[in-house]
Amino acid sequence: RRAIVYVIGRNFVSDNLPLKLKVQVGLGYCDILQNAVVEGALKEVLTSVEKERAHHDKSIEVEALILKVGKALSFAPTRVTPEMVKSLHSSENVTPAMIVELVTFLAVLQTLHRITSFQIVQK
């Protein structure tokens, strides 16, 4: 349990991507999963983040690209098109570390989804 809590907590720290942007991607993922439990938790995080940080340093273009790639990854990695990859490569403001952080965050949300789904089924 401690390891799971550590990994989840560590992924809610923003090393490369703003937390607000990660949570927005996560909310899109929850729409696909139809998981109200994880969605509710992310909405609470988003509310907290919006109160603490009024702005961040990522451009609108970077945000739009990350949200688009995040949505594609939410369905399946194969939904990331060659055009998206080209856009990621050509963007000076998107780093490989940002993409790794995004993929890792979605993987953690998938784990949370599975944990909460099994908890709901057991009840």
N, CA, C and O of each residue as an XYZ file, in Angstrom:
492
protein
N       0.811     -1.195      0.000
C       0.000      0.000      0.000
C       0.855      1.260      0.000
O       0.550      2.223     -0.704
N       1.920      1.253      0.786
C       2.776      2.439      0.854
C       3.355      2.775     -0.507
O       3.447      3.947     -0.873
N       3.744      1.760     -1.255
C       4.326      1.995     -2.575
C       3.307      2.632     -3.511
O       3.636      3.549     -4.264
N       2.080      2.150     -3.462
C       1.028      2.714     -4.310
C       0.774      4.162     -3.935
O       0.680      5.022     -4.811
N       0.661      4.439     -2.655
C       0.425      5.815     -2.199
C       1.575      6.720     -2.616
O       1.355      7.853     -3.044
N       2.806      6.221     -2.491
C       3.976      7.015     -2.883
C       3.927      7.348     -4.370
O       4.126      8.499     -4.755
N       3.663      6.350     -5.203
C       3.643      6.563     -6.656
C       2.528      7.538     -7.038
O       2.733      8.426     -7.865
N       1.370      7.374     -6.444
C       0.262      8.281     -6.737
C       0.629      9.703     -6.316
O       0.458     10.649     -7.085
N       1.126      9.844     -5.110
C       1.499     11.164     -4.616
C       2.584     11.813     -5.453
O       2.532     13.012     -5.728
N       3.554     11.031     -5.851
C       4.666     11.561     -6.651
C       4.192     12.064     -8.004
O       4.780     12.995     -8.554
N       3.154     11.473     -8.545
C       2.657     11.895     -9.852
C       1.777     13.131     -9.796
O       1.391     13.669    -10.834
N       1.461     13.578     -8.607
C       0.728     14.833     -8.468
C       1.673     15.994     -8.149
O       1.243     17.056     -7.700
N       2.956     15.772     -8.388
C       3.966     16.820     -8.306
C       4.308     17.184     -9.744
O       4.470     16.308    -10.593
N       4.415     18.462    -10.008
C       4.693     18.893    -11.373
C       6.174     19.151    -11.573
O       6.699     20.178    -11.143
N       6.838     18.225    -12.219
C       8.243     18.419    -12.540
C       8.398     19.126    -13.882
O       9.234     20.017    -14.026
N       7.600     18.731    -14.849
C       7.727     19.270    -16.203
C       6.427     19.853    -16.743
O       6.441     20.840    -17.479
N       5.322     19.250    -16.384
C       4.009     19.731    -16.814
C       3.310     20.412    -15.643
O       3.406     19.944    -14.508
N       2.614     21.503    -15.904
C       1.826     22.113    -14.824
C       0.778     21.123    -14.319
O       0.164     20.408    -15.111
N       0.579     21.082    -13.024
C      -0.383     20.144    -12.434
C      -1.779     20.374    -12.991
O      -2.514     19.418    -13.238
N      -2.148     21.620    -13.190
C      -3.476     21.923    -13.741
C      -3.660     21.248    -15.101
O      -4.722     20.690    -15.378
N      -2.640     21.298    -15.938
C      -2.719     20.677    -17.261
C      -2.820     19.156    -17.152
O      -3.595     18.526    -17.871
N      -2.032     18.573    -16.247
C      -2.111     17.125    -16.039
C      -3.506     16.721    -15.573
O      -4.059     15.726    -16.042
N      -4.066     17.487    -14.659
C      -5.397     17.157    -14.142
C      -6.448     17.320    -15.236
O      -7.395     16.536    -15.298
N      -6.298     18.322    -16.096
C      -7.239     18.482    -17.208
C      -7.195     17.276    -18.134
O      -8.236     16.801    -18.585
N      -6.002     16.782    -18.419
C      -5.870     15.560    -19.221
C      -6.538     14.401    -18.486
O      -7.248     13.601    -19.096
N      -6.311     14.314    -17.183
C      -6.910     13.255    -16.373
C      -8.427     13.290    -16.375
O      -9.077     12.245    -16.396
N      -8.992     14.491    -16.354
C     -10.461     14.601    -16.402
C     -10.999     14.104    -17.743
O     -12.061     13.484    -17.801
N     -10.266     14.379    -18.813
C     -10.659     13.835    -20.115
C     -10.603     12.315    -20.123
O     -11.456     11.652    -20.712
N      -9.592     11.779    -19.463
C      -9.451     10.323    -19.342
C     -10.625      9.744    -18.552
O     -11.147      8.685    -18.898
N     -11.034     10.437    -17.498
C     -12.169      9.967    -16.692
C     -13.467      9.958    -17.488
O     -14.332      9.113    -17.259
N     -13.607     10.894    -18.420
C     -14.786     10.878    -19.297
C     -14.823      9.586    -20.107
O     -15.883      8.986    -20.291
N     -13.672      9.171    -20.581
C     -13.590      7.939    -21.362
C     -13.862      6.726    -20.477
O     -14.585      5.810    -20.867
N     -13.268      6.731    -19.269
C     -13.433      5.605    -18.347
C     -14.804      5.546    -17.691
O     -15.257      4.486    -17.259
N     -15.452      6.695    -17.624
C     -16.722      6.840    -16.901
C     -16.547      6.439    -15.436
O     -17.343      5.688    -14.872
N     -15.469      6.972    -14.840
C     -15.169      6.682    -13.442
C     -15.416      7.945    -12.622
O     -14.576      8.844    -12.585
N     -16.557      8.004    -11.974
C     -16.946      9.187    -11.202
C     -16.097      9.378     -9.955
O     -15.920     10.506     -9.496
N     -15.569      8.292     -9.402
C     -14.754      8.382     -8.187
C     -13.446      9.110     -8.484
O     -13.101     10.067     -7.789
N     -12.721      8.674     -9.498
C     -11.456      9.311     -9.857
C     -11.722     10.724    -10.382
O     -10.964     11.650    -10.094
N     -12.784     10.883    -11.139
C     -13.139     12.206    -11.652
C     -13.400     13.186    -10.510
O     -12.945     14.329    -10.557
N     -14.121     12.749     -9.498
C     -14.400     13.604     -8.345
C     -13.130     14.013     -7.623
O     -12.985     15.163     -7.208
N     -12.211     13.073     -7.476
C     -10.937     13.373     -6.819
C     -10.126     14.372     -7.648
O      -9.522     15.291     -7.096
N     -10.115     14.192     -8.958
C      -9.381     15.119     -9.819
C      -9.998     16.509     -9.808
O      -9.282     17.509     -9.864
N     -11.319     16.576     -9.737
C     -11.975     17.892     -9.666
C     -11.596     18.618     -8.377
O     -11.424     19.837     -8.380
N     -11.465     17.882     -7.284
C     -11.021     18.485     -6.029
C      -9.590     19.006     -6.164
O      -9.278     20.101     -5.696
N      -8.734     18.231     -6.797
C      -7.349     18.664     -7.011
C      -7.337     19.913     -7.887
O      -6.614     20.867     -7.600
N      -8.130     19.911     -8.943
C      -8.184     21.054     -9.857
C      -8.633     22.314     -9.129
O      -8.059     23.384     -9.331
N      -9.646     22.198     -8.289
C     -10.116     23.346     -7.520
C      -9.010     23.891     -6.633
O      -8.819     25.103     -6.535
N      -8.295     23.000     -5.998
C      -7.187     23.402     -5.125
C      -6.067     24.067     -5.921
O      -5.525     25.087     -5.497
N      -5.725     23.499     -7.060
C      -4.653     24.038     -7.897
C      -5.031     25.413     -8.430
O      -4.194     26.315     -8.479
N      -6.280     25.574     -8.828
C      -6.720     26.862     -9.365
C      -6.673     27.954     -8.300
O      -6.416     29.115     -8.619
N      -6.916     27.600     -7.055
C      -6.834     28.576     -5.966
C      -5.387     28.971     -5.689
O      -5.095     30.137     -5.426
N      -4.485     27.993     -5.751
C      -3.082     28.239     -5.411
C      -2.312     28.939     -6.520
O      -1.487     29.814     -6.255
N      -2.576     28.562     -7.732
C      -1.781     29.083     -8.847
C      -2.702     29.708     -9.878
O      -3.499     29.016    -10.511
N      -2.593     31.002    -10.042
C      -3.441     31.710    -10.996
C      -2.944     31.534    -12.434
O      -3.734     31.635    -13.372
N      -1.656     31.276    -12.618
C      -1.123     31.141    -13.966
C       0.053     30.168    -13.966
O       0.570     29.776    -12.920
N       0.445     29.802    -15.157
C       1.651     28.986    -15.326
C       2.338     29.427    -16.601
O       1.794     30.241    -17.348
N       3.493     28.915    -16.856
C       4.326     29.432    -17.940
C       4.202     28.696    -19.270
O       4.975     28.990    -20.182
N       3.296     27.778    -19.426
C       3.159     27.057    -20.690
C       2.234     27.825    -21.632
O       1.231     28.398    -21.208
N       2.586     27.826    -22.905
C       1.803     28.556    -23.897
C       0.497     27.829    -24.213
O       0.331     26.644    -23.924
N      -0.398     28.562    -24.802
C      -1.701     28.004    -25.224
C      -1.481     26.880    -26.238
O      -2.185     25.871    -26.211
N      -0.500     27.056    -27.137
C      -0.228     26.041    -28.154
C       0.267     24.741    -27.508
O      -0.136     23.647    -27.903
N       1.142     24.881    -26.513
C       1.646     23.698    -25.809
C       0.510     23.018    -25.064
O       0.383     21.795    -25.107
N      -0.315     23.797    -24.383
C      -1.463     23.231    -23.667
C      -2.361     22.466    -24.615
O      -2.755     21.336    -24.324
N      -2.692     23.072    -25.752
C      -3.585     22.427    -26.716
C      -2.979     21.116    -27.232
O      -3.678     20.113    -27.372
N      -1.681     21.140    -27.510
C      -1.010     19.941    -28.007
C      -0.982     18.846    -26.946
O      -1.251     17.683    -27.248
N      -0.660     19.208    -25.709
C      -0.628     18.219    -24.624
C      -2.020     17.639    -24.389
O      -2.160     16.433    -24.188
N      -3.048     18.483    -24.413
C      -4.421     17.991    -24.230
C      -4.822     17.040    -25.366
O      -5.483     16.028    -25.134
N      -4.416     17.377    -26.588
C      -4.745     16.532    -27.745
C      -4.034     15.175    -27.650
O      -4.644     14.128    -27.865
N      -2.749     15.210    -27.329
C      -1.988     13.965    -27.194
C      -2.505     13.169    -25.998
O      -2.620     11.945    -26.067
N      -2.815     13.861    -24.904
C      -3.354     13.194    -23.722
C      -4.662     12.488    -24.009
O      -4.904     11.383    -23.521
N      -5.508     13.131    -24.803
C      -6.786     12.495    -25.156
C      -6.539     11.247    -26.003
O      -7.161     10.207    -25.784
N      -5.641     11.355    -26.956
C      -5.328     10.189    -27.796
C      -4.758      9.053    -26.951
O      -5.154      7.898    -27.108
N      -3.827      9.384    -26.053
C      -3.237      8.365    -25.180
C      -4.274      7.748    -24.249
O      -4.148      6.589    -23.855
N      -5.288      8.516    -23.902
C      -6.326      8.013    -23.001
C      -7.081      6.845    -23.615
O      -7.506      5.932    -22.907
N      -7.242      6.872    -24.904
C      -7.890      5.744    -25.587
C      -6.916      4.587    -25.741
O      -7.194      3.464    -25.321
N      -5.769      4.876    -26.350
C      -4.721      3.869    -26.567
C      -3.517      4.579    -27.176
O      -3.683      5.541    -27.926
N      -2.329      4.125    -26.867
C      -1.137      4.759    -27.455
C      -1.156      4.775    -28.983
O      -0.565      5.657    -29.605
N      -1.822      3.817    -29.572
C      -1.875      3.763    -31.034
C      -2.713      4.892    -31.631
O      -2.662      5.121    -32.839
N      -3.485      5.601    -30.800
C      -4.276      6.743    -31.287
C      -3.431      7.995    -31.477
O      -3.907      8.986    -32.030
N      -2.180      7.958    -31.023
C      -1.276      9.087    -31.266
C      -0.819      8.985    -32.716
O      -0.093      8.065    -33.094
N      -1.253      9.938    -33.508
C      -1.007      9.893    -34.946
C       0.401     10.390    -35.299
O       1.041     11.076    -34.502
N       0.867     10.044    -36.480
C       2.158     10.578    -36.928
C       2.185     12.118    -36.936
O       3.219     12.729    -36.668
N       1.050     12.723    -37.242
C       0.972     14.188    -37.231
C       1.186     14.738    -35.822
O       1.848     15.761    -35.646
N       0.627     14.060    -34.820
C       0.833     14.495    -33.436
C       2.295     14.367    -33.048
O       2.850     15.256    -32.403
N       2.917     13.268    -33.438
C       4.334     13.060    -33.130
C       5.171     14.145    -33.802
O       6.102     14.680    -33.201
N       4.838     14.461    -35.036
C       5.557     15.521    -35.759
C       5.381     16.862    -35.040
O       6.337     17.627    -34.908
N       4.181     17.142    -34.584
C       3.928     18.385    -33.842
C       4.723     18.423    -32.542
O       5.247     19.470    -32.161
N       4.813     17.291    -31.868
C       5.597     17.219    -30.629
C       7.076     17.480    -30.911
O       7.740     18.205    -30.170
N       7.581     16.884    -31.984
C       8.994     17.068    -32.337
C       9.287     18.504    -32.761
O      10.347     19.045    -32.446
N       8.356     19.112    -33.466
C       8.611     20.467    -33.975
C       8.380     21.547    -32.918
O       8.844     22.675    -33.084
N       7.685     21.229    -31.859
C       7.454     22.204    -30.801
C       8.717     22.387    -29.972
O       9.259     21.423    -29.432
N       9.178     23.619    -29.874
C      10.372     23.907    -29.085
C      10.094     23.838    -27.589
O      11.017     23.701    -26.787
N       8.814     23.933    -27.213
C       8.450     24.011    -25.797
C       8.001     22.692    -25.192
O       7.731     22.629    -23.993
N       7.913     21.637    -25.995
C       7.532     20.322    -25.479
C       8.785     19.461    -25.426
O       9.440     19.219    -26.439
N       9.098     19.006    -24.221
C      10.303     18.201    -24.040
C       9.935     16.721    -23.901
O       8.795     16.399    -23.569
N      10.875     15.832    -24.149
C      10.601     14.413    -23.917
C      10.170     14.139    -22.473
O       9.320     13.284    -22.226
N      10.754     14.861    -21.534
C      10.384     14.674    -20.126
C       8.910     15.000    -19.887
O       8.263     14.364    -19.055
N       8.383     15.970    -20.598
C       6.964     16.308    -20.461
C       6.084     15.153    -20.935
O       5.072     14.833    -20.312
N       6.480     14.541    -22.032
C       5.695     13.421    -22.577
C       5.773     12.223    -21.634
O       4.766     11.557    -21.392
N       6.951     11.949    -21.107
C       7.095     10.850    -20.148
C       6.219     11.117    -18.924
O       5.548     10.211    -18.430
N       6.224     12.353    -18.438
C       5.394     12.686    -17.278
C       3.908     12.513    -17.589
O       3.145     12.044    -16.744
N       3.502     12.886    -18.784
C       2.104     12.735    -19.192
C       1.704     11.263    -19.251
O       0.662     10.877    -18.720
N       2.532     10.444    -19.896
C       2.236      9.015    -20.022
C       2.202      8.351    -18.647
O       1.335      7.521    -18.370
N       3.141      8.719    -17.800
C       3.189      8.154    -16.451
C       1.957      8.551    -15.649
O       1.384      7.727    -14.936
N       1.553      9.797    -15.764
C       0.363     10.267    -15.048
C      -0.873      9.485    -15.484
O      -1.683      9.081    -14.650
N      -1.015      9.274    -16.783
C      -2.156      8.498    -17.278
C      -2.093      7.046    -16.792
O      -3.128      6.445    -16.504
N      -0.905      6.493    -16.702
C      -0.760      5.120    -16.190
C      -1.174      5.047    -14.725
O      -1.812      4.083    -14.302
N      -0.809      6.064    -13.958
C      -1.220      6.107    -12.541
C      -2.739      6.240    -12.440
O      -3.361      5.598    -11.594
N      -3.333      7.061    -13.290
C      -4.796      7.181    -13.274
C      -5.463      5.867    -13.662
O      -6.523      5.526    -13.137
N      -4.847      5.131    -14.577
C      -5.391      3.822    -14.947
C      -5.352      2.885    -13.745
O      -6.290      2.121    -13.517
N      -4.276      2.943    -12.985
C      -4.173      2.130    -11.766
C      -5.244      2.538    -10.765
O      -5.907      1.683    -10.178
N      -5.416      3.846    -10.567
C      -6.469      4.331     -9.664
C      -7.847      3.879    -10.129
O      -8.694      3.495     -9.323
N      -8.052      3.928    -11.418
C      -9.335      3.481    -11.983
C      -9.593      2.013    -11.637
O     -10.694      1.645    -11.228
N      -8.584      1.201    -11.805
C      -8.743     -0.231    -11.511
C      -8.983     -0.467    -10.025
O      -9.841     -1.266     -9.650
N      -8.231      0.222     -9.185
C      -8.404      0.065     -7.737
C      -9.806      0.481     -7.327
O     -10.483     -0.252     -6.605
N     -10.249      1.652     -7.779
C     -11.581      2.123     -7.366
C     -12.677      1.258     -7.970
O     -13.706      1.030     -7.334
N     -12.471      0.778     -9.177
C     -13.490     -0.093     -9.789
C     -13.650     -1.389     -9.007
O     -14.772     -1.847     -8.789
N     -12.545     -1.982     -8.586
C     -12.623     -3.210     -7.803
C     -13.229     -2.955     -6.429
O     -13.952     -3.805     -5.912
N     -12.950     -1.805     -5.832
C     -13.537     -1.462     -4.549
C     -15.045     -1.314     -4.667
O     -15.782     -1.753     -3.784
N     -15.512     -0.698     -5.752
C     -16.954     -0.529     -5.966
C     -17.620     -1.881     -6.156
O     -18.698     -2.127     -5.615
N     -16.976     -2.769     -6.931
C     -17.536     -4.095     -7.192
C     -17.613     -4.897     -5.896
O     -18.586     -5.618     -5.675
N     -16.604     -4.780     -5.040
C     -16.578     -5.547     -3.801
C     -17.669     -5.109     -2.829
O     -18.146     -5.913     -2.027
N     -18.065     -3.842     -2.896
C     -19.107     -3.352     -1.993
C     -20.425     -3.860     -2.455
O     -21.450     -3.568     -1.838
